[in-house]
Amino acid sequence: MPDTSILHLRLIRDAWTNHYDLPDEYAWRSIGWHIFHAGELDLLRSLIRDAYWLEAKIRACDVYALLQEFELLPDDWDLQLVQDAIRLSAHGLSRDPAQLPAQLMARLDRGVHVVIDRLLDQCARSRQRWHLGLQHASLTHAGGALLSILKGHTLAVEAIAMIPDGQQAISASADYTLRIWDLDAGRSTRILEGHQAAVHCLAVSVDGTLAISGSEDRILCVWDLNSGARKRVIRVPGAVLQVALSADAQQALTASDDACIRLWDLATGETSVLFKGYSHQLTAMALSPDGQHVLIGAGDATMVLIDIKTGIVAQTFTGHRGKVSAVAMSADGQRAVSGCVNGTIRLWNVNTAETLMIFEGHHSDVECVVMTSDERNLVSGSRDLTIRVWDLHTGVVLQVLEGHAGFVRSLALTRDGKNVVSASGDQTIRLWELPVNYNERDSRTSSSEISHLLAENVRYRSTVRPLKVHPEPVSMLAVSQEGTCALSGSRTSAPRVWVVRENRVVGELYGHTDLISSMSISPDGHRAVTSSRDRSLRVWNTSTQETLHTLTGHRNSVVKVAVAWSVGRAVSLARDRTLRLWDLETGRALRVLAAVTDEQLDARRRTGRILLEETGSVAKLDVIDKPLPHDSHIAITFDGQRVVVGSGNKLYEWNLQDGRVRLETLGNFVISQVTQNPGGGPVLIGSLSGVVAMWDVASASFTNVFTERENACVLDLGMPLSHEELVCAFQDDSVRFWDICSNRETGVLKGLFGDLYGSVIAPDATFAYSVYGDTIVASDLEQRRHIDTLSLDYGITALAIVRDGTHLVVGDESGAVHFLHLVC
């Protein structure tokens, strides 16, 4: 046979002389393959160790074509780390290949290998003039058990199953869709649409040609996986919670919320009730390998094994101390595992209903369980957000896989048993690699020997993940003017104090006895104010984390606080529908704004004063005709002389010197934003309908009303220090500019991705940041252009910006906090 390597060599040397500027897409997609078959492996290594070439290939093809190049050099472990980093970044790189340097710098460690150090140096040099970067490498690092994060669903992923070809998986989601995924490429290849409600469950036929799904819409759908077409629709008496498919794909079993297990003939649609459970939540069901029996969590602490032909209960399993929430059967049908809402798992002998072993370790409900085909290992997923891998012979936890930010809903093992795929309430699917040694060890291997084997395998060392400091999504953030100190908070945890430069939490603000509702930090970062549902506010020393003052007087939860740090004043709004003005230096209340219809305050009004027993001070009472809604929008002017309150179509201006209140009614105008720049100027008011107004504090009147953009909610407003222009971010994914003198729109900056979650404008209106799920886009408002994008591992839930817009703090749904900066 002729030596084909010569042909490959001629192609890459003579035809494709410049490997950084190839002639067409075919050349870009196949160059690695041709170089490999030409025997020029050093050339291939040099290319995929070059950040410029990596980004060029993604732009010419896609990130998935780039990942294939690394498969040609499987023994170069430094390149495998780079491949891991790119795979973990695939979602972001698909949106914007220019993210490559930032993604690699956030996922690869220096000092591991000289090649990686050189690559990171090149990444640092290759950044464009203005770029958005992480101050610290706070994304999931390469080299761990997590191989890829699959994104595409827009709501919780309820179920996952492997397609028998071993390369694809199919998922079902609360977003009404199913998706087929290429696991090697890490992307969705097809969307199956047809359900009208959340899809809870699915099953795939043995030959991989069909899938069946069950939904909250009380429908079973049978899908042709080759074409994506819906072949059959069967109506079910209740929402379908679980489904199983017979080996010949002629029959299906369903568990629905009417507590019935039904057997269906898929050709005719005929059905019969096989079993009536003890609860409407029949969420645990598994078909035996021979298709003769079905194992069901009966809705209580028991399981039953039912003969499908006769409907007779063949076996009852007792022992759990809580509802059975997940079940699975071994490949030979002789053993079963079950998960419980109390976090325990049991291994059973199916023939005798005897408990063989109890596994303890999860801290919440076990949602899913699956056994490896060799019956040596068990994998479980839980509401504690973890996946645990167990040794079935010893009961030892071999691995705890952490990374999901939501309940782990479903698990599926790949055909070779080397990987597990997980589906979660955090809208993602994750592919994990199980240690190779699991399948190589002898069944007599002791637990200590197993631990030694795991320690030898570098991939199974703890993956470096974002520093998760809150137990749930970050819901509020505040950052000092220079970006040196920050506060982060979540729904139930105490606020954390950060030293940004060190990426370190230096303390927590303990003292409130109920949930924190809002927070603010002083420009120098030395003081903070928090409000709480415990009816109080607190003033803090952030350096020592000590409470300086506790501000009490509200008779219900405090929901908002606005601070004029330049004069040491704050105004709070509570569910008692009052506003209170506070002196932060003394901790005393200065004024109270309340309605005369409040009997308690009205009685005190007759004396002209309110006694604040906790401070021994008095505060002046100012009255209005009707109580303020607790969801009103508030702002205090820069000089601390006035408070502006927006509620519905009403605007209140409270003069803090004489207590007078001015009311303006705005007509068809529902207020969504009230803000003033830190340096002063007019108060900016946005609406749900897109109308924007400017309120001049000095004249107590509206100076401008901008109505050109309607039917798009205002998300944020800003004004440059010159006060000549107004900048407004809208829900329709646009930022618009108005000339204040002429009242005319002068430009528009349209968004990049369309599915906008939120938008924040820097206080001095120089930069803006738009959030699209897990991706943030930085925009230069002076040049009216987008600068850079950066995608994180999790959805972004909170954002705070310093005054000049060059530094920002981002919180995500996993509870992690990231510090970003714009670098010139």
N, C-alpha and C positions, 0 to 999 in steps of 0.2 A: 504494500500500500504506500502511496506517496506521503511524504512528510508534510502534513498540512500546517505545521508550525511556521514554515517558511511563508505560506500565504498570509497567515495572520500577521507575521512580522512585517511583510511588505505593506500591508494595509496600515498598520499603526505608525510605520516609519516614513513611508513614501506618500500615502494618500492623506493621512491625518497627521500632518507635521506639527501642528500647534494643538496640543491636547487641552489647552484652555479656551480655544476658539474653534470648536468642531463644526462641521458644515451643516448638520441636520440632527433631528431628534434621534434617528436610528443610530448615528454615530455616538451620541451621548449615552444612549441606553445600553449599547453593546460594547463600548470601548473596553470596559473591564474584562469582559469575557474574551475578547480578542487578545488583550495583553496577556491574560492568563494562559491561553492556549499557544501563545507565541513563546511562552517560557520566560517572559520578562517580569518576574515577580517583584524585583526591586523597583522597577518602574511603577508598578501598580501600588506598591507600598508608599512610594514617594508622593503619588497623587492623592491617596486617601489619608495622607498625613498632612495635607496642605489645605488650610481653611478656605483659601480663595477658590481652589478647585472644587471643594465640597459644596460651597454655596453656588458655584456656577452650574454644577450638575443638578442641584435641586431646582434652580431656575429653568434650566433647559428641559428637565423631565419632571420629576417629583421626588419627594423624600423617600418614597418606597423603592424607586429604582436605585437610589444611592445605597440603601441598606443592603441590597443584593451584592454590591461590590465587596462588602466585608465578608460575605460568606465564602468568597474565594480564598481567603487567608484565615482559616479557622484556628490556626495554631499561634497566631500573633496575639497574645492576650492583651497587649496594650491597645491594639486596634479593636479588640472585642469591647473594651471599656468605652472607646469612642463610639462604637456601634450602639452600645447600650444607651449612651447619652443621647444620641440622635433618635433612637427609637422612643425614648421617654419624651422627647421634644417634638415628636412627629406632628401632633395636632397644631402646635404653634408654627412649626416650619411650613406646614401646608398653607397656613394663612399668610405667612410672610417669610420667605427664605432669608431675609436680612436679619432675622432673629438668631441665626446660627451662632455668631460669636458670643452673644449674651447667654444663650442656652448652654453652650459648652462650658463657659466660664462659671456658670451656676451649678454645674453637675459633675465636673471633673476636679479632682484634688491635685494640687501641686505636690511634687516630691515623690510621687508614685512611680513615675518612669520619665526618663529624659525626653522621650518622644512626646509625651503628653505635655510636659513643661514647654517644649518648643511650640506645640500647637496652641497652647494658651497664650504664649507671648505673641504669636501671630494674630490671634483673635483680638488681643488688646490693641494691636497696631492697626487692625483692619477696620475699626469702627468708623462710621461716617462722622462728619463734623459735629452735628448734634445727635446724640443717641441716648436712649433710655436704658439704664442698666441697674442691676441689683448691687447695692453697696456690699452685700455679703452673699456668699454662695448658699442661698437658702432654698433651693429647689431640691427635689429628690435626686440623690447622687446615683451615678452609674455604679455597677458592680454588686448590686444587691439582688434579692430574689425577685423583685418587681421588674418585669421585662418591658411591659408597655401599658399605656393607659389609652383605652379606646373611648372616644367621645363622639357623640352624635345625638343621642337621646336628649330630650329637653325636660323630662321628668324622671322619676325613679325607675330604675331597671328592675323589673319584678322577677324575671326568669331568664335562664341561660341554658342552652343545650348545644352539644357538639353535633355537627353533621358528620356522618361516618367517614368521609374522605380524610378526616384528620386535620384538614387545613382551614376549615371554616367552622364558625359557630353562628347560632341564631339566638336573638334576644327578644324579649317581650317587655313592653314598657307602659307606664301610666300615661304616656303621651299618645296613646291609642295605636301605636305602630309596633311592628316587628322589624328587626334589621338583621341582615346577613352580613357577617364580618369575615374578612380575610385576616387570619391571625398572624400570618407571616408579615403581611404588609401593614397590619395595624389599622385598617380602615374599613369603613362600611361600604359594601359593594351593591347593596340593594335595600330598598325600603318597601315593606309590605304594608299597604294601607287598606282599611276596610272596616275596622272596628270603630265604634262610636263612643267608647269609654275605655278606661284603663284595662290593659291586657295583663292578666294575672299569671297565666301559665301557658306552657307549650310542650309539645313532644314531637320527636322526629322519627320517621319510619326507619326500619333497619337498613333499607337500601339507600336512604338519603335523598329520596325523590320527593317525599311529602312531609309536611309539617301540619300539626293541628294546634290551634290556639283557643284559649277560653278567656272570656272578658267579663267585666262588670256590666256590659250591655246585654248579657244573657244570651250570648251567641257563641257557637263553636264555628270556627272557620277552618277549612281544609285548604292548604296551599300547595301549589306546584312549585317546588323550589328551583326548578330549572328555568321557568319562565317568570316566576313571581306572581302568577295569576291565582286568584281565589277560585278554587274548583267547586266548593260546596259550602253552604251556610245552613247550620242547624240551630233552631231556637231551643233554648233550655229554660225550664221554669224558674231558675234563679241565677244569680251571678256565679260564674264558673271560677272556682278557686284553685282547682287542681285538675289535671288531665293526664291520661296515660293512653298509649296506642299499642294495639296488639301487634305481634310480629308480622302478620300478613297485612296489616294496615286496613283491615276490614271492620274492626270494632274499636271502640274507644270507651274508656271509663272516665267519668267526671265526678268531682266533688263540688257541690254548689252550696250557696248560703241558705238553702232551705233544709240543710242537714241531711241531704240525700246523696248516696253514691248510686250513680246510674250507669247502666251498660247500654251502649248505643250501637246500632247497626248503621255504619256510615253510608252504605248504599241506599238504604230505604229511609233512614231517619227514625226508625222505630227504636223505642227505648223501654227499659224496665228498671224498676227500683231494686237495687241489689242489697242496700243496707240503709237503715235510718239511724243517723248518729245521735249523739246526746247534746250537740251544740251546733249552732249555725256556722261556726268557724271550723270547718273541716279542711285544714290546711296541710295535712300530712297524709300522703298516699304514695305507695310504691307497688309496681306490678312485679310478680315473681318472674325469674328468668324463663321458666317454662310456660308462662302465660296462663297458668291454671289457677293461681291465687292472687289476691290483692291484699296488701298490708295497709291498714288504715289507723291513723290516730283518731280515736272515736269521739273526740271533742272534749274528753276529760283526761284523767291520768292513766288511761288504759289504751292498749292497741288491740285490734282484732285482725285475725287472718281469715279471709273469706274465700270459700270455694266459688269461683265465678260461675261454674255451670249450675250448681245447686242453690247458691245463695246462703249456704250453711256456714255458720261461724266455726271454723276448724280449730282455732286456737285463740285464747285470750291471754294477753300479757299484762301483768300488773307489777307495780313496784315504784313507778315514778311518783313524786310528790308534787305534782303540778301537771298542767295540761301538756300532752304530747304535741310538739310543734313541728317535728320533722322526722321522717323515716327513710330508710334505704335498706336494700337487701344485697347480700353478697352474690357474686357471679354464679355460685353453685346452688344458691337458694337455701343453704343450710343455716346461715346466720343472718341476723338483722341488727341494725343500729337505730336508735331513736334519740331525738333531742327533746329537751324539756324546757318549759318557760323559766324554770329555776336555774338554768345554766348547766345542768348535768346532761351527760350522754350515757346511754346504756348499750352494751353489746349483749345480744340474745341468742340462745339456741332456738331456732324456729320450731324444731320438732317437739321440744319439751317445754318451751316458754320459760326457760330458766335464764336468769341474769348471769352472764359470764363475767362481766367486768363493768365497773362504773368509772367514767372519766369526768374529772372535775377540774375546772380551770377558767371557764367562761364566767363573766360577771353579769350576764344578762341572758335573755331568751336565746336559745339556739334556733336559728332560722332554717338551716339546711345542713345536711350531712351526706357524705358520699364515701364509698370504700374503693380503694384501688383494686384493679382486676386480680392481682395476686393475693388479695386479702391480707396483706401485711400492714397496711396503713389506712387510717381514717382521716378525712379532712372535714372540718366543721366550720360553719360561719355563724356569726352571732350579732345580736343587737349591740354588743359591746364594741362593734366596729372592727373586730379582729377575725382572722382566719387562723385556725389551729390545726397543725398536722400531728397526728398521734400514732404511736406504735401500738398496733392491735394486740401484740403479744405481751407487752410489758405495761401498757397504759401510760408510758412516758410521753410528754409533749415534746416532739422533735423540733417544732418550729412554730413561732408565732409571727404571722404575717400582718403587719400593720400598714395602713395607708389609706383605707377608705374613710371618707368623712360622713358616711351614712350607714345604716344597717346593712349587713351583708345578707342579701335576700336569697341568692341562689349560687350553686357551684356546679361546675362540670369539669371532668378530667379529660385531658386529651387522650387520643387512642394509644399513644406510646407510654402513658402514665408518667411522663416527665414534667408535665405542666398542669396547673389548675387554672381555670377561668372563673372569675367571680363577678357577680352582678350586684349592684348596690343602690340604695336610695339616694346616693350622691350623684346619680345620673351617669355614672361611668361603669365600664367593664374593665377589669384588670387581668392581665396575664402574668402569672407567677411561675417561676421555675422551682421545682422540687429538687432537693439534693439527689445527685446521681447515686450516692451510696445507699439510699433507701432500698433500691431494688437489687443492689449487689450483695447486701449482707446476708448472712445465714440467719435463719429463724431463731437460732439459739444465741444470737448476739446479745450481750447484756446491755443494760441501759447506760452504764459507764462507757462501754466500747462505742455505743452509738454517739454519745456526746463527743468522744475523741474524733470519730469520723467526721462529724459536723464541723469541728474546729479546724480540721485540715482543709476543708473546702472553702476557699476564699469567698465564693459567691454567697455563702449563707451566713457570713458575718452580718451584723446589723446594718441595714441600709441607712445611710445618713438621709434623714428627711427634714422638711421644714421644722423649725423649733416650735412645736405646738405648746402654747402656754395657756390656752383656754380650753375647757372641756367641750365647748360647742362653738358654732361660728362666731367670729368677731363681729360685734354689732355696732361698736362705736370707737372712734379714734380721735386723738387730739395731738397736735405737734407744736412745739415752740417755734418762734419766729425764725430762728436760725437753723432749725432742724436738728438740734443737739439732744433734745429730750422729748419723749413722747409718752402718751398714755394710751392703753388699749383696754377695752372692756367687752364682756359678752353678757348674755342674758342673766346668767346666774352666778358668775364668778366675780371676785373682787378685781378692781382695776389694777393693771400692772404698770409700773413705772420703768421706762426704758432709757438706757444710755445708748443712743443711736450708733455712735461711732464704734462701740464695742459689741453691738448686737446682743445686749445683755439686759435681762430684767434685774433691776437693783432692789426692788421691793414691791409690796402690794399695799393698797390702801384699804385697810380693814377698819370697820367702825359702823357702817350702815347695817341695819338688821333686815333689810329687804332688798329687792332688785334695784340696781342702778338704772336711772332713766336717761341721764345726759351728763356730759363732762366738758370742762374747758380748762385750758392750761395757759399760764401767763406767757407773754412774749419771751421772757428770759428763762422760762422752764422751771422756776423756783417755787411757784405756787400753782394750785389747782383748785377747782370748784367742782363738786359732784352733787347731783340731785338724786333722790331715791323715792321709792314707793313707801319707805318708812316715814314719810311726811316731813323729812328734813333735808337740809343741804349741809355740806361740810366744806370747810376751807382747809386745804392741806399744805404742809411743807413737803414738797416732793423729794427733797434730799434726805430727810429723816423719815418720811412717810407718817408723820405725826399729824393729828387733827389740831388745827389752830383754833377753829371755831366750829361749833355746831349750831346751825341756824334753824330754829324751830318756831312754829306758829301756824303753819298750814294745818288744816284739819283733815286733809286727805293726801293721797299720793302726789308728790311733786313730779311733774312730767317734763318740764323744760326749764332751762336756765340760759340766760344771755348775759354776757359780762362785758363791761367797759373797763378793761384792765388799766387804761391810762389814768383813770380817776378812782379806781378801786371800788367800783359799784357793780352790783349784779341785780337782775330782776328775774323772779321765778314765777312760773305758772303751775297751778296745781289742779287736781280734780275737785277741789272745793270751789273752783271757778273764780279764784282771786289771783291778783298779781301782787307780789311783794317786792319792795325795793330794799336792798341790803347794803350796808357799809362793810366791806370785806376786811378792813383793818380792825374794826371793833367787834364785828359779828352782830351788830344791831340792825334791827329793822327800822327803816326811815319813813316809809310810806306804805299804805295798803290800798289797793284799788278793788272795790267790791260793789256788788249790786245792793240796792236798798231793799230788795226782796229777801235777802238773807237775814232772817230774823235775829240771829245772834249778833251779827255785825251791825245791824240796824240799831239794836238796843245800845250797843257801845257807841254808835255814832252820836247819840244824844249828848254824850259827854265830850265828843270831839276827839277822843283819843282811844287807842287800843292798848291795853296793858299787856306787855309781853313778859310773862312771869319768869321765863327762863333766863332773861338777860337783865331784868329789872329796869328796862327802858320803855319808852313810850314811842308810838309811831302814829303819824297822822293818817286819818282815814279819808279817802276820796271815794266818791260814789258815782255809779252809773245806773242807768235805768234797768238794764237787763244783765244777768250773769254772763260772763265770758265763757264760751265753750272751751273745754280743756284741750281740744285739738287745734286751738288758734295758733297762728304763727307770730312770733315775737322777735323784736330787735331793739336794742338799746343803742342810742347814738354814741358816737365816738367820745363826745364830751360828757356823757352821762347825764344830760339835761332832759332828755325825752325818751319815752318808750313808744314804739309804734307796734300796734297789734292788728293783725289781719285775720278776719273770720268771715267766711262766706263772701258776701259782697260788701262787707262793712270794714272800714278802716278807722281805728281809734288812735289818736295821738294824746298821750298822757304827759302833761307838762310836770316834770318832777320838782320844779321850783315853787309853783303855786298850786299844784294839784288839779288844775283844770283839765278836762277831757274834751277833746274835739272829736266829733263823729262825722265821717263822710260815707255816704252810700254810693256805691259804684255802678249800680244798675246790673246789667248782665255780665257779672264778673265774679268768678269764684277764685279767691286768692290761694295760690299754691306756694308762694315764696315771698318773704320779706327780709331784706338784707341791706346793710350799709357797709361800704368799704372801711377798713380799719383807719384810714386817714381822714374819714369824714366825707362830706358831700351829701347829695340827695339820697333818700331812702328809695331803694328799687323794689318794685312790687310786680310779681309775676302771677299768672292765672292759669287755671286748668284749660281755658279755651285758647291760650296763646297770646292774649292781649297783655301788654306790658305797660306799666305806668311809673312815673317818677314823682315822688313826693318831696317838696322842698320844705325842710323843717323850719327855716327862718320865716318864710311867709305863710306856713301852714296851708299850702295849696298844691295842687297838681300842676307841674310845669310841662310835662310831656306825656302823651298817651300814644303808644305805638300799636296800631291795629292791623298792619299789613299781613302778619302771619297769624292765622286763626286756626282753631281746631287741632292744636298741638300743644300739649301741656308744657309749661315752662319748668325746666329742671334746675337751672341756676342762672344767676345774673352777675355781671361784673362791669366795672367801669375803670378805665385807665386813670392814672393819677392826674392827667391833663383835664379830665372831666369833659372831654369833647366828644366822646363816643360811648355808646352803650353796646355791650356784648351779651348775648342771650343764647343759652343752650336749650334746645327743644327735644321733646320726646320723639319726634320724627327723625332723629339722628342728624340734626343740622345745628350749626352754630351761625347765628346771624348778627350782623353789625348795623347799627344805626348812627347817623350823624345827629347829634343832639340839637344843633342849631337849626337845621332844616327839617328835622323830624322825618328824614327819609332813610330807607334801607340802602346801605352802601355796598353790601357784599354778603355772601353766604359761603360757608365751608361745610360741604356735605360729608357725612360719615363714611366709613370704609366698609362696614360689614352688615349694617341694616338691623340687626337684632340687638338694639341698644338696651342695656340694663340701667345705666345712669351716666350722668355727666357732671363734672365739677370744674368750675372756673377758678383760677388762682385769684386771691384777693386783689391783686393789682392788675388783673385781666391781661397778663402777658402770655400765659399758657393755659391750656385746658386739657383735661383728661377724660376720655370716654371709656366706659366699661362695657365689654361684650362678653358676658359670662366669665370666662377665665382669662380674657385678654384685655389689656389696657392699651389705649392709643393716645400718644402725646401729640398735641397740636400747638404750633406757634401762632398765637393770635395776632401778633404784629405783622407777621409775614403772610398770615392767613393760609397756612399749609400744614399738613400732617408731617410730623417729624419722624416718629418711630413707633413700633409696636413691641409688646412683650406679653407672652402667654405664660401663665402659671399652671401649677398642677391641679388647682382647685378653683372653684368659682369665687370671684371677688365679692365680698360682702360689706366692706367698709373702706373708706378712703379719706385721708386728710392731707392738706397741702400747706407748705409754708407760704409766706406772703408773696415772695417773688416767683413761686411756682416751680423752682428748680429741684426741690426735694419733696418727696411725698411718702406717706406711710400707707400700706395696703394690708387689710385683714382679709382672710379667706374663710371658707366654710369648714375647714379642718380645725380652726382655732389658731392657726399660725399667723404671724405678723412679718411683713417684709418691708425693707427700707429701700426705696428706689431713688435715683437721682438722674437728672438730665445733665449730660456732660458735653461741654463745648470742645 
